[in-house]
Amino acid sequence: MSAAWAAVVLVGLGTAALKGAGPLFFGGRTPGERLNRLLEALAPALLAALVATSTAADGGRLALDARSAGVAAAALLLAFRAPAIAAIAAAAAVAALVRAAA
């Protein structure tokens, strides 16, 4: 099994354990406000970390290339409250333009 598949299996097992731990620990009670805010912020933070590492990493080194330009364009549009589909289209267009120019 490759390292990538091992990571996928590990993340899957961790997700299942986390989902199973909720009912076990809380037993019908709702978590406190602080824990609830933390749990709500966990998924977007993990997604952001995955996007950042897949965009800026090339093996073991930092790579600022067309992918980074596309993500920066999407982030800029999202910061100005543009629709997600427009940000995705802009990211693809910017990345394509940067690759064509290189």
MIFI-263649 format. One record per atom (N, C-alpha, C, O, CB): residue number from 1; atom name; x, y, z. Coordinates in steps of 0.02 Angstrom, whole numbers, plus 50000, padded with zeros to 5 digits. Glycine has a CB too. Example, Ala and Ser with C-alpha at 12.3 -4.5 7.8 and 13.67 -1.06 7.14 Angstrom:
// residues 2
+-----+----+-------+-------+-------+
|   i | at |     u |     v |     w |
+-----+----+-------+-------+-------+
|   1 |  N | 50660 | 49716 | 50390 |
|   1 | CA | 50615 | 49775 | 50390 |
|   1 |  C | 50660 | 49835 | 50390 |
|   1 |  O | 50712 | 49834 | 50423 |
|   1 | CB | 50565 | 49776 | 50452 |
|   2 |  N | 50642 | 49888 | 50354 |
|   2 | CA | 50684 | 49947 | 50357 |
|   2 |  C | 50645 | 50002 | 50394 |
|   2 |  O | 50670 | 50057 | 50402 |
|   2 | CB | 50704 | 49970 | 50286 |
+-----+----+-------+-------+-------+
***
This chain:
// residues 102
+-----+----+-------+-------+-------+
|   i | at |     u |     v |     w |
+-----+----+-------+-------+-------+
|   1 |  N | 50043 | 49941 | 50000 |
|   1 | CA | 50000 | 50000 | 50000 |
|   1 |  C | 50045 | 50062 | 50000 |
|   1 |  O | 50093 | 50066 | 50038 |
|   1 | CB | 49951 | 50000 | 50062 |
|   2 |  N | 50028 | 50109 | 49957 |
|   2 | CA | 50067 | 50170 | 49952 |
|   2 |  C | 50053 | 50215 | 50012 |
|   2 |  O | 50005 | 50205 | 50049 |
|   2 | CB | 50053 | 50207 | 49887 |
|   3 |  N | 50096 | 50264 | 50021 |
|   3 | CA | 50087 | 50311 | 50076 |
|   3 |  C | 50023 | 50351 | 50068 |
|   3 |  O | 49990 | 50368 | 50118 |
|   3 | CB | 50148 | 50358 | 50081 |
|   4 |  N | 50004 | 50367 | 50007 |
|   4 | CA | 49943 | 50406 | 49995 |
|   4 |  C | 49882 | 50365 | 50016 |
|   4 |  O | 49836 | 50392 | 50049 |
|   4 | CB | 49936 | 50426 | 49922 |
|   5 |  N | 49880 | 50301 | 49999 |
|   5 | CA | 49822 | 50260 | 50018 |
|   5 |  C | 49821 | 50247 | 50093 |
|   5 |  O | 49768 | 50243 | 50123 |
|   5 | CB | 49824 | 50193 | 49981 |
|   6 |  N | 49880 | 50242 | 50122 |
|   6 | CA | 49882 | 50234 | 50195 |
|   6 |  C | 49854 | 50296 | 50229 |
|   6 |  O | 49818 | 50291 | 50279 |
|   6 | CB | 49955 | 50221 | 50219 |
|   7 |  N | 49869 | 50354 | 50202 |
|   7 | CA | 49842 | 50417 | 50230 |
|   7 |  C | 49766 | 50420 | 50222 |
|   7 |  O | 49731 | 50442 | 50267 |
|   7 | CB | 49874 | 50478 | 50197 |
|   8 |  N | 49741 | 50397 | 50164 |
|   8 | CA | 49668 | 50397 | 50152 |
|   8 |  C | 49633 | 50350 | 50201 |
|   8 |  O | 49582 | 50368 | 50230 |
|   8 | CB | 49653 | 50375 | 50079 |
|   9 |  N | 49662 | 50291 | 50211 |
|   9 | CA | 49632 | 50244 | 50258 |
|   9 |  C | 49635 | 50271 | 50329 |
|   9 |  O | 49586 | 50265 | 50367 |
|   9 | CB | 49669 | 50176 | 50255 |
|  10 |  N | 49690 | 50302 | 50348 |
|  10 | CA | 49697 | 50330 | 50415 |
|  10 |  C | 49647 | 50387 | 50426 |
|  10 |  O | 49617 | 50391 | 50480 |
|  10 | CB | 49769 | 50356 | 50425 |
|  11 |  N | 49639 | 50430 | 50378 |
|  11 | CA | 49591 | 50485 | 50384 |
|  11 |  C | 49520 | 50457 | 50388 |
|  11 |  O | 49479 | 50482 | 50427 |
|  11 | CB | 49597 | 50534 | 50325 |
|  12 |  N | 49505 | 50406 | 50349 |
|  12 | CA | 49439 | 50374 | 50352 |
|  12 |  C | 49425 | 50344 | 50419 |
|  12 |  O | 49370 | 50351 | 50446 |
|  12 | CB | 49433 | 50322 | 50298 |
|  13 |  N | 49474 | 50309 | 50447 |
|  13 | CA | 49465 | 50280 | 50514 |
|  13 |  C | 49457 | 50334 | 50567 |
|  13 |  O | 49417 | 50328 | 50613 |
|  13 | CB | 49524 | 50234 | 50531 |
|  14 |  N | 49496 | 50386 | 50561 |
|  14 | CA | 49490 | 50442 | 50608 |
|  14 |  C | 49423 | 50476 | 50604 |
|  14 |  O | 49394 | 50494 | 50655 |
|  14 | CB | 49545 | 50493 | 50596 |
|  15 |  N | 49397 | 50483 | 50543 |
|  15 | CA | 49331 | 50513 | 50535 |
|  15 |  C | 49277 | 50470 | 50566 |
|  15 |  O | 49233 | 50495 | 50601 |
|  15 | CB | 49315 | 50524 | 50460 |
|  16 |  N | 49281 | 50404 | 50554 |
|  16 | CA | 49232 | 50359 | 50584 |
|  16 |  C | 49236 | 50359 | 50660 |
|  16 |  O | 49184 | 50358 | 50694 |
|  16 | CB | 49242 | 50287 | 50557 |
|  17 |  N | 49296 | 50361 | 50686 |
|  17 | CA | 49304 | 50363 | 50759 |
|  17 |  C | 49277 | 50428 | 50788 |
|  17 |  O | 49246 | 50428 | 50841 |
|  17 | CB | 49378 | 50355 | 50778 |
|  18 |  N | 49288 | 50483 | 50754 |
|  18 | CA | 49263 | 50548 | 50777 |
|  18 |  C | 49186 | 50550 | 50776 |
|  18 |  O | 49155 | 50575 | 50822 |
|  18 | CB | 49292 | 50605 | 50735 |
|  19 |  N | 49157 | 50523 | 50722 |
|  19 | CA | 49084 | 50521 | 50718 |
|  19 |  C | 49055 | 50475 | 50771 |
|  19 |  O | 49002 | 50490 | 50799 |
|  19 | CB | 49062 | 50498 | 50648 |
|  20 |  N | 49088 | 50421 | 50786 |
|  20 | CA | 49064 | 50375 | 50837 |
|  20 |  C | 49074 | 50400 | 50907 |
|  20 |  O | 49037 | 50382 | 50953 |
|  20 | CB | 49097 | 50308 | 50830 |
|  21 |  N | 49124 | 50443 | 50916 |
|  21 | CA | 49139 | 50468 | 50983 |
|  21 |  C | 49087 | 50519 | 51007 |
|  21 |  O | 49077 | 50526 | 51067 |
|  21 | CB | 49207 | 50500 | 50985 |
|  22 |  N | 49055 | 50554 | 50961 |
|  22 | CA | 49006 | 50604 | 50980 |
|  22 |  C | 48950 | 50576 | 51022 |
|  22 |  O | 48940 | 50599 | 51079 |
|  22 | CB | 48977 | 50636 | 50919 |
|  23 |  N | 48912 | 50528 | 50997 |
|  23 | CA | 48858 | 50499 | 51037 |
|  23 |  C | 48884 | 50464 | 51100 |
|  23 |  O | 48850 | 50464 | 51151 |
|  23 | CB | 48818 | 50450 | 50996 |
|  24 |  N | 48943 | 50435 | 51096 |
|  24 | CA | 48970 | 50400 | 51154 |
|  24 |  C | 48985 | 50449 | 51211 |
|  24 |  O | 48969 | 50434 | 51269 |
|  24 | CB | 49034 | 50363 | 51134 |
|  25 |  N | 49015 | 50506 | 51196 |
|  25 | CA | 49034 | 50553 | 51248 |
|  25 |  C | 48977 | 50599 | 51270 |
|  25 |  O | 48974 | 50618 | 51328 |
|  25 | CB | 49091 | 50595 | 51224 |
|  26 |  N | 48933 | 50616 | 51223 |
|  26 | CA | 48881 | 50665 | 51240 |
|  26 |  C | 48814 | 50632 | 51257 |
|  26 |  O | 48776 | 50662 | 51295 |
|  26 | CB | 48872 | 50713 | 51183 |
|  27 |  N | 48800 | 50574 | 51231 |
|  27 | CA | 48740 | 50537 | 51250 |
|  27 |  C | 48676 | 50577 | 51248 |
|  27 |  O | 48637 | 50575 | 51295 |
|  27 | CB | 48749 | 50509 | 51317 |
|  28 |  N | 48664 | 50614 | 51194 |
|  28 | CA | 48603 | 50653 | 51188 |
|  28 |  C | 48609 | 50725 | 51212 |
|  28 |  O | 48566 | 50766 | 51197 |
|  28 | CB | 48548 | 50620 | 51226 |
|  29 |  N | 48662 | 50740 | 51249 |
|  29 | CA | 48672 | 50809 | 51272 |
|  29 |  C | 48705 | 50849 | 51215 |
|  29 |  O | 48739 | 50820 | 51173 |
|  29 | CB | 48716 | 50812 | 51336 |
|  30 |  N | 48694 | 50913 | 51215 |
|  30 | CA | 48728 | 50955 | 51166 |
|  30 |  C | 48794 | 50979 | 51195 |
|  30 |  O | 48798 | 50992 | 51255 |
|  30 | CB | 48683 | 51015 | 51144 |
|  31 |  N | 48845 | 50986 | 51153 |
|  31 | CA | 48909 | 51010 | 51179 |
|  31 |  C | 48904 | 51083 | 51199 |
|  31 |  O | 48857 | 51119 | 51179 |
|  31 | CB | 48964 | 51001 | 51126 |
|  32 |  N | 48952 | 51105 | 51237 |
|  32 | CA | 48954 | 51175 | 51258 |
|  32 |  C | 48965 | 51221 | 51199 |
|  32 |  O | 48984 | 51199 | 51145 |
|  32 | CB | 49008 | 51186 | 51311 |
|  33 |  N | 48953 | 51285 | 51210 |
|  33 | CA | 48959 | 51334 | 51156 |
|  33 |  C | 49030 | 51337 | 51128 |
|  33 |  O | 49038 | 51341 | 51067 |
|  33 | CB | 48938 | 51402 | 51181 |
|  34 |  N | 49081 | 51336 | 51170 |
|  34 | CA | 49150 | 51339 | 51146 |
|  34 |  C | 49168 | 51278 | 51104 |
|  34 |  O | 49199 | 51285 | 51051 |
|  34 | CB | 49198 | 51344 | 51205 |
|  35 |  N | 49149 | 51218 | 51128 |
|  35 | CA | 49163 | 51157 | 51091 |
|  35 |  C | 49124 | 51156 | 51025 |
|  35 |  O | 49150 | 51133 | 50975 |
|  35 | CB | 49147 | 51096 | 51133 |
|  36 |  N | 49064 | 51180 | 51026 |
|  36 | CA | 49023 | 51181 | 50966 |
|  36 |  C | 49054 | 51227 | 50913 |
|  36 |  O | 49056 | 51209 | 50854 |
|  36 | CB | 48952 | 51204 | 50982 |
|  37 |  N | 49079 | 51286 | 50933 |
|  37 | CA | 49113 | 51331 | 50887 |
|  37 |  C | 49176 | 51299 | 50859 |
|  37 |  O | 49191 | 51306 | 50800 |
|  37 | CB | 49130 | 51397 | 50921 |
|  38 |  N | 49213 | 51263 | 50902 |
|  38 | CA | 49274 | 51229 | 50879 |
|  38 |  C | 49257 | 51175 | 50828 |
|  38 |  O | 49291 | 51170 | 50777 |
|  38 | CB | 49311 | 51199 | 50939 |
|  39 |  N | 49206 | 51136 | 50841 |
|  39 | CA | 49188 | 51083 | 50795 |
|  39 |  C | 49162 | 51111 | 50728 |
|  39 |  O | 49175 | 51081 | 50676 |
|  39 | CB | 49135 | 51039 | 50826 |
|  40 |  N | 49127 | 51167 | 50730 |
|  40 | CA | 49104 | 51198 | 50669 |
|  40 |  C | 49161 | 51226 | 50627 |
|  40 |  O | 49156 | 51228 | 50566 |
|  40 | CB | 49054 | 51253 | 50684 |
|  41 |  N | 49214 | 51248 | 50659 |
|  41 | CA | 49271 | 51276 | 50624 |
|  41 |  C | 49321 | 51223 | 50600 |
|  41 |  O | 49365 | 51239 | 50560 |
|  41 | CB | 49307 | 51326 | 50668 |
|  42 |  N | 49314 | 51162 | 50623 |
|  42 | CA | 49362 | 51110 | 50607 |
|  42 |  C | 49362 | 51092 | 50533 |
|  42 |  O | 49415 | 51088 | 50503 |
|  42 | CB | 49348 | 51049 | 50649 |
|  43 |  N | 49304 | 51080 | 50503 |
|  43 | CA | 49301 | 51059 | 50433 |
|  43 |  C | 49328 | 51112 | 50386 |
|  43 |  O | 49369 | 51095 | 50343 |
|  43 | CB | 49229 | 51042 | 50414 |
|  44 |  N | 49308 | 51176 | 50391 |
|  44 | CA | 49338 | 51225 | 50346 |
|  44 |  C | 49413 | 51233 | 50356 |
|  44 |  O | 49450 | 51245 | 50308 |
|  44 | CB | 49305 | 51292 | 50357 |
|  45 |  N | 49437 | 51226 | 50418 |
|  45 | CA | 49509 | 51232 | 50430 |
|  45 |  C | 49547 | 51174 | 50398 |
|  45 |  O | 49600 | 51185 | 50369 |
|  45 | CB | 49523 | 51234 | 50505 |
|  46 |  N | 49520 | 51114 | 50403 |
|  46 | CA | 49552 | 51057 | 50371 |
|  46 |  C | 49552 | 51064 | 50295 |
|  46 |  O | 49601 | 51049 | 50262 |
|  46 | CB | 49518 | 50992 | 50391 |
|  47 |  N | 49496 | 51087 | 50267 |
|  47 | CA | 49492 | 51097 | 50195 |
|  47 |  C | 49542 | 51149 | 50173 |
|  47 |  O | 49576 | 51140 | 50122 |
|  47 | CB | 49421 | 51118 | 50174 |
|  48 |  N | 49548 | 51204 | 50210 |
|  48 | CA | 49597 | 51256 | 50193 |
|  48 |  C | 49668 | 51229 | 50196 |
|  48 |  O | 49710 | 51246 | 50153 |
|  48 | CB | 49589 | 51316 | 50239 |
|  49 |  N | 49682 | 51188 | 50245 |
|  49 | CA | 49749 | 51160 | 50251 |
|  49 |  C | 49765 | 51113 | 50193 |
|  49 |  O | 49820 | 51113 | 50167 |
|  49 | CB | 49757 | 51122 | 50317 |
|  50 |  N | 49715 | 51074 | 50172 |
|  50 | CA | 49726 | 51029 | 50115 |
|  50 |  C | 49737 | 51069 | 50051 |
|  50 |  O | 49780 | 51051 | 50011 |
|  50 | CB | 49666 | 50982 | 50107 |
|  51 |  N | 49698 | 51121 | 50040 |
|  51 | CA | 49706 | 51163 | 49981 |
|  51 |  C | 49774 | 51197 | 49982 |
|  51 |  O | 49809 | 51199 | 49931 |
|  51 | CB | 49650 | 51216 | 49976 |
|  52 |  N | 49794 | 51222 | 50039 |
|  52 | CA | 49859 | 51257 | 50043 |
|  52 |  C | 49917 | 51210 | 50030 |
|  52 |  O | 49963 | 51228 | 49993 |
|  52 | CB | 49867 | 51289 | 50112 |
|  53 |  N | 49915 | 51150 | 50059 |
|  53 | CA | 49971 | 51105 | 50048 |
|  53 |  C | 49972 | 51076 | 49977 |
|  53 |  O | 50026 | 51065 | 49949 |
|  53 | CB | 49969 | 51048 | 50098 |
|  54 |  N | 49914 | 51064 | 49948 |
|  54 | CA | 49914 | 51037 | 49880 |
|  54 |  C | 49930 | 51092 | 49829 |
|  54 |  O | 49954 | 51077 | 49774 |
|  54 | CB | 49846 | 51006 | 49863 |
|  55 |  N | 49919 | 51154 | 49846 |
|  55 | CA | 49933 | 51209 | 49800 |
|  55 |  C | 50006 | 51231 | 49804 |
|  55 |  O | 50037 | 51242 | 49752 |
|  55 | CB | 49888 | 51268 | 49816 |
|  56 |  N | 50033 | 51236 | 49863 |
|  56 | CA | 50099 | 51265 | 49871 |
|  56 |  C | 50155 | 51215 | 49881 |
|  56 |  O | 50212 | 51235 | 49890 |
|  56 | CB | 50098 | 51311 | 49929 |
|  57 |  N | 50140 | 51151 | 49880 |
|  57 | CA | 50192 | 51101 | 49891 |
|  57 |  C | 50207 | 51063 | 49827 |
|  57 |  O | 50161 | 51043 | 49791 |
|  57 | CB | 50172 | 51052 | 49947 |
|  58 |  N | 50270 | 51054 | 49814 |
|  58 | CA | 50292 | 51013 | 49758 |
|  58 |  C | 50344 | 50965 | 49785 |
|  58 |  O | 50404 | 50981 | 49787 |
|  58 | CB | 50321 | 51057 | 49698 |
|  59 |  N | 50322 | 50907 | 49805 |
|  59 | CA | 50367 | 50861 | 49839 |
|  59 |  C | 50380 | 50887 | 49908 |
|  59 |  O | 50334 | 50894 | 49948 |
|  59 | CB | 50432 | 50852 | 49799 |
|  60 |  N | 50442 | 50902 | 49923 |
|  60 | CA | 50460 | 50927 | 49989 |
|  60 |  C | 50479 | 51000 | 49989 |
|  60 |  O | 50506 | 51026 | 50038 |
|  60 | CB | 50517 | 50887 | 50016 |
|  61 |  N | 50463 | 51035 | 49934 |
|  61 | CA | 50482 | 51105 | 49931 |
|  61 |  C | 50423 | 51149 | 49913 |
|  61 |  O | 50372 | 51125 | 49889 |
|  61 | CB | 50539 | 51116 | 49881 |
|  62 |  N | 50430 | 51214 | 49925 |
|  62 | CA | 50379 | 51263 | 49911 |
|  62 |  C | 50377 | 51277 | 49836 |
|  62 |  O | 50429 | 51288 | 49805 |
|  62 | CB | 50390 | 51328 | 49951 |
|  63 |  N | 50318 | 51277 | 49807 |
|  63 | CA | 50311 | 51290 | 49735 |
|  63 |  C | 50258 | 51344 | 49725 |
|  63 |  O | 50199 | 51332 | 49736 |
|  63 | CB | 50292 | 51226 | 49697 |
|  64 |  N | 50279 | 51402 | 49704 |
|  64 | CA | 50233 | 51456 | 49687 |
|  64 |  C | 50228 | 51458 | 49611 |
|  64 |  O | 50273 | 51483 | 49578 |
|  64 | CB | 50255 | 51525 | 49717 |
|  65 |  N | 50173 | 51432 | 49585 |
|  65 | CA | 50165 | 51427 | 49513 |
|  65 |  C | 50094 | 51446 | 49493 |
|  65 |  O | 50062 | 51485 | 49528 |
|  65 | CB | 50182 | 51356 | 49489 |
|  66 |  N | 50070 | 51419 | 49439 |
|  66 | CA | 50003 | 51436 | 49413 |
|  66 |  C | 49948 | 51417 | 49463 |
|  66 |  O | 49898 | 51451 | 49468 |
|  66 | CB | 49991 | 51401 | 49347 |
|  67 |  N | 49959 | 51362 | 49499 |
|  67 | CA | 49908 | 51342 | 49549 |
|  67 |  C | 49901 | 51397 | 49602 |
|  67 |  O | 49845 | 51414 | 49621 |
|  67 | CB | 49928 | 51275 | 49582 |
|  68 |  N | 49956 | 51423 | 49625 |
|  68 | CA | 49954 | 51475 | 49676 |
|  68 |  C | 49919 | 51538 | 49650 |
|  68 |  O | 49881 | 51570 | 49686 |
|  68 | CB | 50025 | 51493 | 49699 |
|  69 |  N | 49932 | 51556 | 49588 |
|  69 | CA | 49899 | 51614 | 49559 |
|  69 |  C | 49824 | 51604 | 49554 |
|  69 |  O | 49785 | 51650 | 49567 |
|  69 | CB | 49928 | 51630 | 49490 |
|  70 |  N | 49803 | 51543 | 49535 |
|  70 | CA | 49732 | 51528 | 49531 |
|  70 |  C | 49698 | 51531 | 49598 |
|  70 |  O | 49643 | 51559 | 49604 |
|  70 | CB | 49722 | 51460 | 49501 |
|  71 |  N | 49730 | 51504 | 49649 |
|  71 | CA | 49701 | 51506 | 49717 |
|  71 |  C | 49698 | 51578 | 49742 |
|  71 |  O | 49649 | 51597 | 49775 |
|  71 | CB | 49742 | 51462 | 49765 |
|  72 |  N | 49749 | 51617 | 49727 |
|  72 | CA | 49749 | 51687 | 49748 |
|  72 |  C | 49691 | 51725 | 49715 |
|  72 |  O | 49659 | 51766 | 49747 |
|  72 | CB | 49816 | 51721 | 49732 |
|  73 |  N | 49679 | 51712 | 49651 |
|  73 | CA | 49624 | 51745 | 49616 |
|  73 |  C | 49557 | 51725 | 49647 |
|  73 |  O | 49514 | 51768 | 49657 |
|  73 | CB | 49625 | 51727 | 49541 |
|  74 |  N | 49549 | 51661 | 49661 |
|  74 | CA | 49486 | 51638 | 49692 |
|  74 |  C | 49477 | 51668 | 49761 |
|  74 |  O | 49422 | 51688 | 49779 |
|  74 | CB | 49485 | 51562 | 49696 |
|  75 |  N | 49531 | 51671 | 49800 |
|  75 | CA | 49527 | 51700 | 49867 |
|  75 |  C | 49508 | 51774 | 49864 |
|  75 |  O | 49469 | 51798 | 49905 |
|  75 | CB | 49594 | 51691 | 49904 |
|  76 |  N | 49535 | 51809 | 49816 |
|  76 | CA | 49518 | 51880 | 49808 |
|  76 |  C | 49444 | 51889 | 49792 |
|  76 |  O | 49411 | 51932 | 49820 |
|  76 | CB | 49562 | 51911 | 49754 |
|  77 |  N | 49419 | 51849 | 49746 |
|  77 | CA | 49349 | 51854 | 49728 |
|  77 |  C | 49304 | 51835 | 49786 |
|  77 |  O | 49253 | 51868 | 49799 |
|  77 | CB | 49333 | 51810 | 49668 |
|  78 |  N | 49322 | 51783 | 49822 |
|  78 | CA | 49281 | 51762 | 49879 |
|  78 |  C | 49283 | 51814 | 49935 |
|  78 |  O | 49235 | 51822 | 49972 |
|  78 | CB | 49305 | 51695 | 49906 |
|  79 |  N | 49339 | 51849 | 49942 |
|  79 | CA | 49344 | 51902 | 49992 |
|  79 |  C | 49296 | 51959 | 49976 |
|  79 |  O | 49272 | 51994 | 50021 |
|  79 | CB | 49416 | 51929 | 49996 |
|  80 |  N | 49282 | 51969 | 49911 |
|  80 | CA | 49234 | 52020 | 49890 |
|  80 |  C | 49164 | 51992 | 49881 |
|  80 |  O | 49122 | 52022 | 49848 |
|  80 | CB | 49257 | 52053 | 49826 |
|  81 |  N | 49151 | 51933 | 49911 |
|  81 | CA | 49085 | 51902 | 49912 |
|  81 |  C | 49059 | 51882 | 49843 |
|  81 |  O | 48999 | 51884 | 49830 |
|  81 | CB | 49035 | 51948 | 49944 |
|  82 |  N | 49104 | 51863 | 49798 |
|  82 | CA | 49082 | 51838 | 49733 |
|  82 |  C | 49055 | 51768 | 49741 |
|  82 |  O | 49073 | 51733 | 49789 |
|  82 | CB | 49141 | 51840 | 49682 |
|  83 |  N | 49012 | 51745 | 49696 |
|  83 | CA | 48987 | 51676 | 49700 |
|  83 |  C | 49044 | 51626 | 49692 |
|  83 |  O | 49094 | 51639 | 49658 |
|  83 | CB | 48933 | 51664 | 49645 |
|  84 |  N | 49036 | 51569 | 49724 |
|  84 | CA | 49088 | 51518 | 49722 |
|  84 |  C | 49104 | 51495 | 49652 |
|  84 |  O | 49162 | 51484 | 49635 |
|  84 | CB | 49068 | 51458 | 49765 |
|  85 |  N | 49053 | 51488 | 49610 |
|  85 | CA | 49064 | 51465 | 49541 |
|  85 |  C | 49106 | 51516 | 49502 |
|  85 |  O | 49146 | 51497 | 49460 |
|  85 | CB | 48997 | 51453 | 49505 |
|  86 |  N | 49096 | 51580 | 49516 |
|  86 | CA | 49136 | 51631 | 49483 |
|  86 |  C | 49209 | 51628 | 49506 |
|  86 |  O | 49255 | 51637 | 49467 |
|  86 | CB | 49107 | 51702 | 49497 |
|  87 |  N | 49219 | 51614 | 49571 |
|  87 | CA | 49287 | 51608 | 49597 |
|  87 |  C | 49322 | 51547 | 49567 |
|  87 |  O | 49382 | 51550 | 49552 |
|  87 | CB | 49286 | 51603 | 49674 |
|  88 |  N | 49286 | 51492 | 49560 |
|  88 | CA | 49316 | 51432 | 49530 |
|  88 |  C | 49334 | 51444 | 49457 |
|  88 |  O | 49388 | 51426 | 49434 |
|  88 | CB | 49267 | 51372 | 49536 |
|  89 |  N | 49289 | 51476 | 49420 |
|  89 | CA | 49303 | 51491 | 49350 |
|  89 |  C | 49362 | 51539 | 49343 |
|  89 |  O | 49405 | 51529 | 49300 |
|  89 | CB | 49240 | 51522 | 49316 |
|  90 |  N | 49365 | 51588 | 49386 |
|  90 | CA | 49422 | 51635 | 49384 |
|  90 |  C | 49487 | 51600 | 49401 |
|  90 |  O | 49539 | 51614 | 49371 |
|  90 | CB | 49409 | 51694 | 49431 |
|  91 |  N | 49485 | 51556 | 49450 |
|  91 | CA | 49546 | 51519 | 49469 |
|  91 |  C | 49571 | 51478 | 49410 |
|  91 |  O | 49631 | 51476 | 49396 |
|  91 | CB | 49532 | 51474 | 49530 |
|  92 |  N | 49525 | 51444 | 49375 |
|  92 | CA | 49545 | 51404 | 49318 |
|  92 |  C | 49573 | 51448 | 49262 |
|  92 |  O | 49623 | 51431 | 49230 |
|  92 | CB | 49486 | 51362 | 49292 |
|  93 |  N | 49540 | 51504 | 49250 |
|  93 | CA | 49563 | 51549 | 49196 |
|  93 |  C | 49631 | 51579 | 49212 |
|  93 |  O | 49675 | 51582 | 49169 |
|  93 | CB | 49512 | 51605 | 49185 |
|  94 |  N | 49640 | 51601 | 49273 |
|  94 | CA | 49705 | 51631 | 49292 |
|  94 |  C | 49761 | 51579 | 49289 |
|  94 |  O | 49815 | 51593 | 49264 |
|  94 | CB | 49701 | 51660 | 49363 |
|  95 |  N | 49747 | 51519 | 49314 |
|  95 | CA | 49798 | 51466 | 49310 |
|  95 |  C | 49815 | 51449 | 49238 |
|  95 |  O | 49874 | 51439 | 49222 |
|  95 | CB | 49774 | 51403 | 49347 |
|  96 |  N | 49765 | 51447 | 49195 |
|  96 | CA | 49777 | 51432 | 49124 |
|  96 |  C | 49818 | 51488 | 49092 |
|  96 |  O | 49864 | 51474 | 49053 |
|  96 | CB | 49711 | 51423 | 49087 |
|  97 |  N | 49802 | 51551 | 49107 |
|  97 | CA | 49839 | 51606 | 49079 |
|  97 |  C | 49912 | 51607 | 49102 |
|  97 |  O | 49957 | 51620 | 49063 |
|  97 | CB | 49806 | 51672 | 49097 |
|  98 |  N | 49923 | 51592 | 49166 |
|  98 | CA | 49991 | 51591 | 49192 |
|  98 |  C | 50030 | 51534 | 49160 |
|  98 |  O | 50089 | 51543 | 49144 |
|  98 | CB | 49991 | 51583 | 49269 |
|  99 |  N | 49998 | 51477 | 49152 |
|  99 | CA | 50033 | 51421 | 49119 |
|  99 |  C | 50048 | 51437 | 49046 |
|  99 |  O | 50101 | 51419 | 49020 |
|  99 | CB | 49991 | 51356 | 49124 |
| 100 |  N | 50001 | 51470 | 49011 |
| 100 | CA | 50011 | 51487 | 48941 |
| 100 |  C | 50068 | 51538 | 48933 |
| 100 |  O | 50105 | 51536 | 48884 |
| 100 | CB | 49946 | 51514 | 48909 |
| 101 |  N | 50073 | 51583 | 48981 |
| 101 | CA | 50124 | 51635 | 48977 |
| 101 |  C | 50194 | 51608 | 48993 |
| 101 |  O | 50244 | 51637 | 48973 |
| 101 | CB | 50107 | 51691 | 49024 |
| 102 |  N | 50197 | 51553 | 49029 |
| 102 | CA | 50262 | 51525 | 49050 |
| 102 |  C | 50295 | 51485 | 48995 |
| 102 |  O | 50349 | 51459 | 49005 |
| 102 | CB | 50253 | 51482 | 49112 |
+-----+----+-------+-------+-------+
***
